[in-house]
């Protein structure tokens, strides 16, 4: 029923029934509706209906069983999705994470993700590893889009806390998020403060985190206003030339070569030192 093969009329009925279940339903119903909703987003006319929720008709408000006065359905939907990202049920969390990452793909719907980000940041300190992992996944995807980067920049202090997360996948996704932010000039000053914490990750127990951190520092060093902050990382990088993991060693050689190519004396002097 959630597929594009059904008629527009049927899809419309299913969409509003699903949305009503998300907004008003109990736990099990919300989980089911969340899964259906995540599949509906790929259908173009459903995306238009989601966008049009900003100015719903009286009939649509009535079909959703919500108060017709001054209600922003986008806000309500975003808050419900963020809440589900912190749900105790794995299926509910996965559906909400999938929904938010899919919404971020579509420019007209990114506002919904932006509304959810502050609540997601609060969830980044959850005791549940699965919750933290899902939250960082959404933030990493969102960092690709200009409309969402301002919200994520405000979350950088919370992201830095995740560098010390017990879950290596959370640490890895956090590094990825900051790397994506650093690709854009308006975010680099905000990212600069994370460099000392990134350098500490060069000693991470997980080789995938070390590998990603090396690559991220190299990307940061490509920008002149970040090079001085990166300079102090070179001794730690050189230490990875003897890392037990071959891919880390190879990546380190490549990165040190790239740093030298930047033509910055502070880099070449540091690299040349024993």
N, C-alpha and C positions, 0 to 999 in steps of 0.2 A: 504493500500500500504506500510505502514511503518513496517508491521509485517513480522516476519521471514518466514511466509508461502509463500511469493512470491519468484520468482526465483532469483538466484544471479544476473543475468543480470538486471532484473527490479530493484532490490534493489540498484545496482550500479548506475543506471540512476537516481533513486529517490534521492540517497544520494548526488550526485554531483549537482543535481538541487536544493536540499535543501540548500546545502552549498553555492552555488552561490547566492541564495536568501538572506542568512544570511550575506554574505560578501558585496553584491552589491545592495541589494534591499532597497526599501523605507520602511517607518515605518510599514505599515500594512503587507507587504510581509515578513519583517523580523520577525514580531511577529508570523505569521503563520509558517514560516520556523523554528523558534525557538522551537515551540511546537512539530513539526514533528521531529526535530533533537533530542530532549530530549527523544523521543520514540525510535528512531533508535539505540541509544547507546547500548541497551540491546542485539542487534544482533551481534554475534561474527564477521562475515565477515565485517560488517560496522565498528566495532571498529578497525579492521586491516586497513581499508581504512583511518580512522582518523589518526592512528599511522603513516601510510605511507605518510601522507601529509608532513612530514618532508623532504622527498625527492620525491616530485611528478614528474611524467613523464611529458614530454612536452605536450602530448595529454591531460593529466589531467589539466594542467595549462590552456591550451587553452579552455577546457570545462568550466572552472571557469571564463573565460574572465578576467584573471589577467595577469599582466606583468610577463614574464618568467624570468626576471633577478633578481637574489639575493633576492628572496622573501621567507620569512619564513611564510608559511601558518599557522603554529601552533601559532605564535605570533599574526597574524592577527585575527585568530579565537578566541583566548583567549581574545584579547582586545575587540572584538565585544561582546562576552558573558558578559564581565565585564561591558561594556557600557550598555547593556540591563538590567543588574541588577539595574541600576539607572534610567531606563526608567519611564516615567510618567504613562505608561500603566501597570496595574496590571498583565494582562495576559502575557505580554512580560517579566516582572520581574520574575514571577513565573516559566516560561519556562526556563529562563537563570539560575535561582537558581537550579532548578531540574537538568539541564544539567551539571552544575559544580559539584554538589554533586554526580551525577552518574559517571562523569569522574574520580572523586577521588577514586572510588572503584577499579579502574583498574590500576595496577602498571605502565603499559606501557603508560597510558594516563594522569598520575598525573602531568606530566610536564606542561600540558596545564593549570591546575588549579594553579600551582605555578606561571606561567606567569601572571595570572589574579589577584593574591592576592594584589600586590601593588596598583592596580587600585581600588580593592574592599575596601582596607583600606581608600583610599581617600573618597569613598562613605559613609564610616561609620559616617561621619560628616554631611551627607545630612539632610536637613530640613524635608524630607519625612520619616515618621515613618516606612512606609512599606519598603522603600529602606534599612534603617538601619537594620530592622529585617531580611530581606533576606540576607544581607551581613554577619551578625553575624551567621546566620544559615550555610552558606557556610564555614566560618572560623571554626566553631565548628566541623563540619564534617571533615574538612581538618586536624585539630589538631590530628586526630587519626593516621595519617600516617607520618612516619619518613621523607620522602622526602619533606614534606611540612612544617615541624615544624620550620625550620630556618626562613622561610619567615614570619610565624605567630609570632615568637618571636620578630621580628623587629617591629611588629604591636602592641606590648604590651602597649606602651604609649597611642595609640589611643583606645585600648580596655579599658584601665582604665577610659578614659573619658566616656565610655558607662556604667560604673557603676552608673552614675548619670542620665542616660537616663530617659525620662518621661514614656517610655513604659516598663512595668515590664517584658514583654516577652524578650525584648532586654537585660535587665539587667540579667535575668535568663540565657539566652543563652551565655552571656559573662562569667558568672561564670562557666558555663559548659565547655567553651573553655579553660579557665585557669586550671580547674581541669584536663582536658585531657593532657594539656601540662606538668603539674606537675607529671604525672605518669612516665615521662621519664627523666632520670638523666641529660641529656644534656640541659634540659629546666629549671631546678629548680632554678638556680641562677637568670635567667631572671624573673621567676615567683615570686621570693622572694620579689621584690620591690612592688608587688601588695598587700601584706598582710595587711598593714594599711587600704587600700581602701576596702579590703574584710571585715575587721572587722567592718567598718562603715555600711556595708550591713546587719549586724546582727540586725540593727534597721529599716530595710526596711519595708515599709507599707504593702508589699505583702508577705503573709506567705510562698508562694512557693519560693520566693527569699531568705527569712531567712532560710528556710529548706535546700535549696541547698548550701547556704553559710556555714552553720554548717557542712554539710557533706564534703565540699571542704576543710575547715580548718582541719578537722580530717585527710583527706587524706594527706594534706601537712605535718601535724605533724608526720606522719609515717616515714618521712625522717629526719634523724638526723640534717642535715645541715639547715633545716627550722624550727626546734623546738624553737629556741630562738626567732625567729620572731613571732611564734604563741603564745608564753607564755603570752604576753600582752593582748591576746584576751580572756583569761580565765574569767576575771571579767564580760566581756560582755556576754560570754556564760552562766555563772551562772545566769545572769539576765533573761535569756530566760527560766529558770526553771519555771517561773511564766507567761510565754507567754500565751496569750489568745487562741492560737491555740493548740489543744492537740497533733497534729503530731509534731509540733515544740518542745513541751515539751519532748515528748518521744525521739525524735532524740537527743535533748540536753543531756538527761541522758545517752544515749548510747555513745555519743561522749565523754563526760567527763570521762566515765568509760574507754573508749579506750585510752584516753590521760594518765590516771593514769597507765594503763597497760604498757605504754612505759617505765616505770621505771625511768623516768627522775625526779629528785628531784624538779627541778624548776616547773614542772607541778603539782606534788602531793602537794607541799607546797602551791601553788596558789589555787588549788582546795579545800584544807582543810581550807583556810582562810574564815572567815565569811564576 
